[in-house]
Amino acid sequence: MDCSTKSICVIGLGYIGLPTASLLGTKGYQVTGVDVSKDIVDTINQGKIHIVEPDLDLLVKSAVNAGNLKASLEPCKADIFIIAVPTPFKENHVPDLSYVEHATRTIAPYVQKGNLVILESTSPVGTTDLVTDILQEYGHNTAQDIFVAHCPERVLPGRILIELVQNDRIVGGINNASTKVASRFYKEFVSGQVFETTAKTAELSKLTENSFRDVNIAFANELSLICDRENIDVWELISLANRHPRVNILQPGPGVGGHCIAVDPWFIIHRNVEQSKLIRAAREVNDAKPQWVISKVKEKAERFKHPVIACLGLAFKANVDDLRESPALAITKQLAEENIGEIIVCEPNIKAHKEFNLYSFDEAIERADILLVLVDHEPFKSLSAAKLSEKIVIDTRGIVK
Ligand SMILES: NC(=O)c1ccc[n+]([C@@H]2O[C@H](COP(=O)([O-])OP(=O)(O)OC[C@H]3O[C@@H](n4cnc5c(N)ncnc54)[C@H](O)[C@@H]3O)[C@@H](O)[C@H]2O)c1
């Protein structure tokens, strides 16, 4: 079967599903994108997008106009099903697999002999087996008739369309045949290498990558507390330490956000409580950092009656509009709730926010008594300490030179 005759059903049209669906649509596959949100489905069918990602608007428009991508509330029969729904955690950091379960149940009646079902959502070890069990419940013979595999997505928001094609991929099937079929599919559109393994190894590899980063950032965040006490510039310290040929410390920040690095380590911890002490400690160090930033702001605010505190950035990282699990947002909300001063917010990547009025960068700087840099968005990098001499600057990202 060449790709022009293949049909693909992508479940979940968010930051992963929509770029994947539209990329495949422009490569000649017949793609149906499924989402539970009617607004999202309608937006995409108009050739428009609901998220910010460079060039995604052009890709979606082109795939929709060519008739190769349509969005729907309902799945349909297809050769390949790709599940890209959220995998957050519930209370007490227990993985919430309900979206994966629900998505699998909605496609199960449409799956046919010879189909490939791929789980792309970041998943705790054993989730691909769960998908398989559900398909079996619906009478599918996953030992013979249906191929099931996990292929974790590792793209970086802001570079998704480039990385979807260029990144190496890890593909792990529930059996050898599934691994081979899934690997062949990715090789059709990925220019990076495709590595074959088992479903469980593929699941843990993605969790391991993000836990590695979390532990390394926790080390940097811990150094930032030590440096603050010792009155040492942590960014200078790290850049000097990184001159060692085998040292590569990441950067500290106001905490760790997003729905990957701050979430995925818990998927390991949940199943391996006794074995994951370092991974848990890192999570705790990173989760404690926002409170430390808030205490710094309070300390400075004491000098004023009712200071204007300009929070620069709400997103979870630089140059994106994604506010999920964002420490910058959590810090800003708490400062506002505790009425530490007048909180004004500048977030150039979103048009509006339901809780905060947004100010332009210039206006925020102009009005601020305390300037709190929370995200290293590109425009903020023009801040210069010399020009801010009358303001108090708390720079959690080390960008003010
Ligand atoms: N965003 C990233 O940068 C990134 C990177 C790597 C991996 N991931 C992983 O990819 C997965 C998806 O993440 P995302 O960022 O695309 O999430 P998202 O929230 O942007 O999108 C998920 C979409 O799925 C839809 N949805 C939920 N349940 C559904 C169902 N049963 N049927 C159909 N649609 C459903 C939602 O309405 C939403 O539009 C997660 O496991 C995430 O951890 C994300």
The ligand as a Gaussian input file, in Angstrom:
#p B3LYP/6-31G(d) Opt

LIG

0 1
 N        2.539000      19.410000      23.583000
 C        3.764000      18.899000      23.541000
 O        4.736000      19.609000      23.336000
 C        3.989000      17.436000      23.696000
 C        5.250000      16.919000      23.388000
 C        5.450000      15.551000      23.472000
 C        4.416000      14.733000      23.898000
 N        3.195000      15.258000      24.234000
 C        2.150000      14.346000      24.666000
 O        1.193000      14.212000      23.633000
 C       -0.109000      13.984000      24.194000
 C       -1.065000      15.022000      23.674000
 O       -0.623000      16.296000      24.133000
 P       -1.095000      17.658000      23.483000
 O       -0.150000      18.686000      23.967000
 O       -1.323000      17.492000      22.039000
 O       -2.509000      17.829000      24.216000
 P       -3.634000      18.918000      23.882000
 O       -4.383000      19.130000      25.135000
 O       -3.033000      20.079000      23.164000
 O       -4.574000      18.176000      22.823000
 C       -5.294000      17.058000      23.122000
 C       -6.600000      17.119000      22.343000
 O       -7.271000      15.894000      22.551000
 C       -8.653000      16.156000      22.632000
 N       -9.288000      15.002000      23.263000
 C       -9.309000      14.638000      24.561000
 N       -9.940000      13.460000      24.711000
 C      -10.326000      13.067000      23.475000
 C      -11.020000      11.941000      22.966000
 N      -11.419000      10.957000      23.765000
 N      -11.256000      11.875000      21.643000
 C      -10.854000      12.856000      20.823000
 N      -10.188000      13.956000      21.247000
 C       -9.922000      14.046000      22.547000
 C       -8.739000      17.452000      23.389000
 O       -9.965000      18.129000      23.163000
 C       -7.539000      18.213000      22.817000
 O       -7.901000      19.024000      21.713000
 C        0.077000      14.011000      25.701000
 O        0.294000      12.711000      26.162000
 C        1.366000      14.819000      25.861000
 O        2.027000      14.504000      27.067000
 C        2.957000      16.592000      24.121000

